[in-house]
C-alpha cells in the first residue's frame, strides 16, 4: 500500500466460514498486534481490513498483524492467519542537508580542481525518490557568477575550485548548492538551499614595495639634532603577519629611524637627524630604507634614500695669506697694481661668492 493512501483504504478482504451450526457456527474476528489497521465487518461473514491512520514508510516500512477468528461454542474454537502489510514509498520528503550552513577555507594560489569542501544531504525516501543530486543554485554572484569559481559534482556533492584564487583580488565569496532528489516529479525547495561561505586564506606571496625606488630628502646643514623628515611608506597587499611589519634604516651615523603609528594603525617612517651636518664635509648621504613583513620566511623591499645637504652661510671668506708685503718704487704711476690678494669661501652659491672692499 502506498504511504500516502488515505485513511480507510482497504488493504485486504476476508471471508470466514464455520461448518458448525447454531452458536458453534457463529464466528467473530479480531486483529491482534500494533498496527494502523482496523477490521470492518460486512454481511455474510466477510471482513475488510482498512487503514485506521496515516501511513509513513519512513517510520515503518511494514506492519504485521494476526487475524483471529473465534466461534461462540463452549469451549470456543479459533484459528488465526498472519497479515503483513508492506508500505511502498512515495516521494514525500525533500533532501535535507546535514549542516544548516557550510564554510570553507581555501589557501590562495591553490591548484585549479582543488577540493574546496563536500556537502551532504539525506533524503528519507527510498530508491530514486531518495537519490540526491547536487547543483549550483546561486550565491553572491548567482549560479552563473559562481560557475567560473567552483563546480559541484552532482553525485558526491564535492565542490571544486575552477581556478586558482588570489587573496589580493578575492578574499571571500558565497555560493548556494541545491540538493534535489530523483523522484517524478523531483522534490526540492528553498529549505534545501544553503549558503556556503568560502574564505580565501592569505599566504606570503607579496613582498613590501615602495612606490619610488629612490627618494631625495633635502636637509639644511644647520638643521637641529632631532629634526624629523618624512620618508616614503611601503605597501604590502598581504594580510595579518604576512603584511608590512617593520622598517630598518642603514647607511650613515648622522641619521636614525623613527616609526610613527597613524590613526588607522599604519606605520609612517621618519628620518631623524642624529648628528650635526656639515655640507662642506659631505654634501650627500646615501641611505637604504628596508621594509619587512612578518611572514615565514619574511619578505623585504628597499628604497634608496639620498640626503642632499643644503648650504648655509656658516663660513667667512679666508685670505690665502694672513699678511702680504710688497715693495714699489716711489715713482710708480697712479693706478698701478701694487699687490694681488685672494680669499676663498667654502660655502656654495652666493654664500661662497667673495667681494673685496
PENORUR-V576527 format. One record per backbone hydrogen bond with DSSP energy under -0.5 kcal/mol. NH is the residue of the N-H (numbers start at 1). CO is the residue of the C=O. Records with the same first field share a line. If there is no record, write none. Layout:
NH=CO / CO
This chain:
3=88
5=2
8=51
9=6
11=49
12=49
14=47
16=45
24=21
25=22
26=23
27=25
28=70
30=68
32=66
35=33
37=35
38=50
40=48
42=46
45=42
46=42
47=14
48=40
49=12
50=38 / 48
51=9
52=36
53=36
55=3
59=56
60=56
63=85
65=83
66=32
67=65 / 81
68=30 / 66
69=79
70=28
71=77
72=23 / 26
79=69
81=67
83=65
85=63 / 83
86=84
87=61
88=1 / 86
92=90
96=122
98=120
102=195
104=197
106=199
108=201
109=165
110=107
113=161
114=111
116=159
117=159
119=157
122=96
129=126
130=127
131=128
132=130
133=180
134=154
135=178
137=176
138=176
140=174
141=174
142=139
145=141
146=142
147=143
148=144
149=146
150=146
151=160
153=158
154=152
157=153
159=117
160=151 / 158
161=114
162=149
163=149
167=165
169=166
170=166
173=198
175=196
176=138
177=194
178=135
179=192
180=133
181=187
182=128 / 131
192=189
193=190
194=177 / 192
196=175
197=102 / 195
198=173 / 196
199=104 / 197
200=171
201=106 / 199
205=203
209=235
211=233
215=304
217=306
219=217 / 308
221=310
223=220
226=273
227=224
229=271
231=269
235=209
242=239
243=240
245=292
246=292
248=290
250=288
255=252
256=272
258=270
260=258 / 268
262=260 / 266
265=262
268=260
269=267
270=258
271=229
272=256 / 270
273=227
274=254 / 272
275=254
281=278
282=278
285=307
287=285 / 305
288=250
289=303
290=248 / 288
291=301
292=246
293=299
294=241 / 243
301=291
303=289
304=213
305=287
306=215 / 304
307=285 / 305
308=217 / 306
309=283 / 307
310=219 / 308
314=312
318=344
320=342
332=329
336=333
338=336
344=318
351=348
352=349
353=349 / 350
